[in-house]
Amino acid sequence: MVAQYRIVWEASMVKLIKSTFYNELETKKALSQFITESSVLSMGEECSKFEKSFSAWHSRKHSVFVSNGSAANLLLIQALLNLGRLKKGDKVGVSAVTWPTNVMPLIQLGLEPVAIDCELNTLNISPRTVEKVIGSLKAIFLTNVLGFSDNILKIKEMCERAGVLLLEDNCESLGTKAYGQLLGNFGLASTFSFYVGHHFSTIEGGMICTDDLELAEAMTMGRAHGWDRNLSAEKQIQLRDQHKIDSFFSKFTFYDLAYNVRPSEINGYAGNFQLKYLNEIIEIRQKNYFRFAKAAQNNNAIYQYDFSHLNVISNFAFPLVFKNYDSFLRARNKFSEAHVEIRPVIAGDMTQQPFWKKYVKQSSDCPNSSIVHKNGLYLPNNPDLTESEISLLTQLISEVN
């Protein structure tokens, strides 16, 4: 009997994620047919096609498809170390409000993460908070939080002047434009996630985009054991001549530190099939965002946002950050009573996570991120929300206090 009630209750919830794919039935039918008819399902032509198509959509020269977004972050940092553009012990700035696997690769690979505080009116790091730490950094690996950014153009200019590498974790902001340019195109490279709960789904999958050929080649080798099999014929010849490798050993020669984070053809096919819906998905998310933002305008219990510099807002989920903890608790209870699925804002303030306290000895002052951690939540903004669900959410956003 308890299980029966649970099923009914979950069915009536306004879920953060409602489906595996956009246009789920059509996609699953096509995917099933592809699997049935394909003789090879390991990384191949569909993955390569998806890399080219995603590069074209995102106006980047090179894309490297991997098994998930966290692997994308790990591979990017490993490739920069392999190329000598970063060295062990270097300090790398990270958004304090982010997901753990934006930070963990830095620790795992011998770099020192430096937490950068967010602004409460954008939830992102800003020129003001970057200025406090940039003098000690070799790179900044920022997160474009929930489809938003602060003045990323100014941050880019600051990094260029200081000789600091700028990298973007864009897993939550696919399709957002700031200052007329897609987020993910401001830095040397950017990472993306196509996890089932993100903007569009390849079930699991991630991408790294860059205009830098040397970096793209390093990541292509680093994705698959460190061998040269997926490089251009010209690059293969160059490496084999440089290291005096003959044809017998060429396929089993490994040139640098690497992983096996290859995607499958199933992921690649899903990406190619879903990519045609991406503009529609972004349009729906933005439309929902504006309705939610309008409902939030007159709620004095929450911090208000300023996104006047954004041309397109591809909102991943709608965040509410409350000015005091009691309001947060009341809101949390109210959403729960209304059967709305909510969660903390990403993973909150990284400096308050146990892994950070265990491995990072440098103290960090991130008061705004602490407020987001303690008083923040986010609620659904997915392209499958019904009109009645959107109406319920807008009513709750305007009333919670």
N, C-alpha and C positions, 0 to 999 in steps of 0.2 A: 504493500500500500504506500509506504514512504517513497519507494522508487517511482510509483505512478505519479504522485504529486510532484516529484522533482522534475519529471519529464514535462508535465504540463506547465510548470513554472518556468523552466528553461525555454520552452517554446514561445512563451509570451514575453520573454526578455527582449529589450532593445540591445542587440549584441554589438560589440566592437567590431567583430568580423562575422559576416553573415553567409559567406560562401567561399569556396576554394578559388573560383574564377569568376570574373565578370562574364555574364551570359553563360552561366555554368553548364547547363544541359548541352548546348551547342558545342562548347569547348570540350567537354568530357567525351561526347560522341566522336568528335574529330580526333581527339587524343587516343581513344581506344582503337580507332581504325588505324591510326599511324603505328601504334605499338604492334598490332596484329600483322600489319603488312611489312614491317621493317625487319631486315635481317641483321642489322647492327644497331645497338642502342647505346654503346659507349660513345664518348665525345667524337663528333664527326661533322658532317655537312650542315646539319640543322644548327649546331652551336656556332659554326663559322658564319652562317647566314645571319643568325641573330646578332652576332658581334657587329657585322657590317651594317645591318638595319638600325641597330641602336646607336651606333656612331653617327649615322646620317640623321636620325631623329634628334640627337642631342648636339649636333654640330661639333663633334669631336673627330679627330683623325683616327684614333685607335681606341678599341675597346677589347678588354680581356675578360671573358666570361668564366666564372668560377662557381664552386659548389654552393656558396652562400655569402651573405654580406659580411659576416664576421671574418670569413676566410679572405675576402677582398681586402679588408683592413690589414690583416696579418701579412698577406702577400705583398701589398704595396710597401709596407715598412721594410720587409726583408729585401725587396728589390733595391730600395734606396740604400740599404746597408751594403748589399752586394756591389753596387756601383760606387761606393765610397762617398755618396752625397750626404749620408748620415754616418756617424761613428758611435760605437758604444760609449755610453756616458754622456752623450749630448742631451741637452734639455729640450723637450718638445712640449709646447703649450697645447692644452686640450680644453674643450668646453667642460666646465664643471657639471653642467646639466647635459647628460648624454647617456649612452648605453655602455655597459662595461667593456664590451669587445672593441670599442673605439680606443680604450685606454690599455687594456691588458696586453696587446701585442708589444707596446712600448716597454712595459715591464719585462715581459718574457724575452725580449730581444736585447735587453741591456741598456735601454734608454731611460731617461728620467722624466716622467710626466710632470708638468706644472699646470695646476688647475687655474683656469681663467673664469672669473665670475661673469654671470649674465646680467642683463638689464631686465627689470620687471615689466617694462613696456614692450619688449620684443622677445624675451626669454632666451636671447642669444648673446654671445660675447660681442663687445662693441669696441670701437676705437679707444674709448676711455679705459676700459678694463684691460685691453691689450697693451696700452701704453705703459701700464704699471710693471709689465714683465718682459716686454719684447727684447730689452737689452741683453737678457741672459739666454735667449733662445736660439736654436738652430733651425727650428721648424715650428709651425702651428698646424695642428690637425684639428680643425674646428668642426663642429656639428651644426648643420643647418636644422634647427629644431622645429619639428612639427609643421613643416611647410613655410617657415618664416626665416628671416635673417635680420640682422641689424645692418649697419652701414658697411657691408662687405666690400664695397668698392674702395672705401677709405682704408679698411684693413689690408686689402691687397696692396695699395700704394705704400702703406707703412712697412709691409713685409719686403717689398721691392727695395725700398730705401735702406732697410736694415740688413739686406742680404739673407733674409729668413725664408725658407721654403714654406709655401702655403698649400695645404692639402685640405680637401673638403670631404667629410662624411655626409653624403647627401641621401642617405637611405630613407629619410623622412620627408624629403622635399622635392621629389621627382616632379618636374613640370613647373615649379615656381620660378618666376622671373623677377629680378631686381635690377633696377637701372637699365631695363631693356635687354637683359641677358639672363639666360637660364642659370639658376644656382647649380653648382657643379662644374661651371666653366670659368670660375674666377681663379682657381689655383692651378698648380702644376698637374695635379691629378685629383680625381674624385672617385668615391666608392658609392655603390648602390646595392640595395637589397630587393630581391623579388620574392621574399618570403610570403607565404599565403596571406598574411595579415597586412601586407604593405600595399603600395599604390596599385600595382598589378602583379600577378602571381605567375611564377614558374614552379610553384610548390615550394621548392628551395632553390636558391640561386642568387648570385651576386655578380656585379660588374665593376671593373675599374676602367675609367676613361682618362685619356691624356692626349696631348698633341705631340708628346716627346717620343720619338721613335726608339731611342736607346732604352728608355724606361719601359716602353711597351714590350720590347724584345726581352728584357730582363724578367718581366712579369710572366711572359709567355713560357720562358724556360722554368721559372720558379713555380709555375702552376703544376708542372708535370715533371717532377724528379730532378730537374736541372739538365735534362737532355735537350737536343736541338731539333727534335722531330717536327715541331710545329712552327718552326721559323721559316723564313723565305729560303729558297735554294741558295741565293747569293750569300746570305748570312751564315748558312750551314757551311758552305765552302770556306768562308773567311775563318770561322772557328776551327774547322778541321785542319786547315793549313797552318794556322797559328799554333795549334797544339800537336801538330804532326800525327793526326789520327787517320788511319787508313779505313777503307770501306767496310772491312770485316768488323771493326770495333765501333764504327761511327754511331750505330743505333744504341749502343750501350756505353756511351761516354757521358759523364755528368760534369758540367762545367762550373756549377756554383751551388750554394746552399739552397734547398728547395723543399717543396711539399708535394703531396698529391691532393690537389683541391679541384680536380677536373669536374665539370658538370657532365650530365648524360644527355643523349639525344632527346630523351623525354623532356628534360628541362628546356632544351633548345627549341623543340617544336612548340611547347607551351608558350615560350617567349615570343616566337614568331606569330603564333595565332592571336595572342593577347595584345600584341603591340598595336594592332589595327584599332583597338578600342581605347588606347591610352588617352588621346585627346578628349574623347567623350567622358572618360573617367575623371579627368582633371576638371573639365567643365562642371560636372555634377558636384565634385568636392568643393569647388570654389563657390558655386551657387549656395550650397548648404552653409558654407562658412559665413557668407554675408548675412544669411538669415540668423545664424547663431550670434554673430557679432552685433547685429541690430538689437537682438533680445538682451544682450549683455550691457548695452550702452547706459542704461539707467539704473543698473544694479551697483550701488555704492559699496557693497560688501567685497567686491572683487577688483583686482587691478585691471585697468584698461590698457589696450594695446595700440601702438602706433605703427601701422604698416603702409603709410602713405607713399613710401619709396618702392613698394612692390607693385609690379604691373600685372602679375598673375599670382594668385595664392592657391597653391595646390595643397590644401590643408589635409594633413594626415589624420589628425584627431583634434577635437576642440578642447583646449585647455582652460581651466578656471583656477586662478590662484587667489586665495582669499586673504584679506588683510589681517585676519586673526584666526587663531586655531579653533575657537569655539564655533565660528561661522563655518569653517571647514568641516567640523564634525557634524554639525546640523545638516549641511549640504550632503555629506556622504550618506547619512542616514536617509535623507529624503530621496536621493537617487535610488538607493537600495530598495526602499519601500515602493517606488514606482517601477521596479524591475528594469532599471537601466544599468547596464554593465559599465563600470568605471574602473580606473586603475590609477596609480601614481603617474605623475608626468615623467614619461620614459622610465628611467630608474632613479630619478631624483638627483641629488647632489652626490657626485662620485666620492667626494672627500669624506662622506659619512658612511660609505659602504665598507664592510669588514675587510675586503681584499685590499682596498686603498690603505687603510690603517695598518695592515700587516706589512705591506711592501714599500710604501712611500713614506719616508721619514721626514721629508720637508713639510713644514706646516703651511697651510693655505688659508687665506682670508677670503671667503666667498659668502658674504652675508645675504645677498639676493638669492643665490642658489639655495641657501639654507631655508629661506622662506618658501621657495618653490617645493623643496623637499618635504617640508613639514605641512604646508597649507595648500598644496596643489593636487589636482586630479585632472584626468581628461576623460571625455565621453565620446560616443561614437560619431564619426563622420565617414561613412562608407557609401559607395554609390548605389547600394541596394536598399537604403533607408526608404520607408514608405512615407507618404504624406502625413499620415496619422502619427507616425513615430517622430517625424521632424516637428510637428506641432507640439507634441508632448515635450520634446527636448527644449524647444524655444520657450515654452511656458515655464519649465523648471529653471532654465538659465535665468530668466527674468525675476524669478521669485526667491531662489535660494539665498539665504543671508545668515 
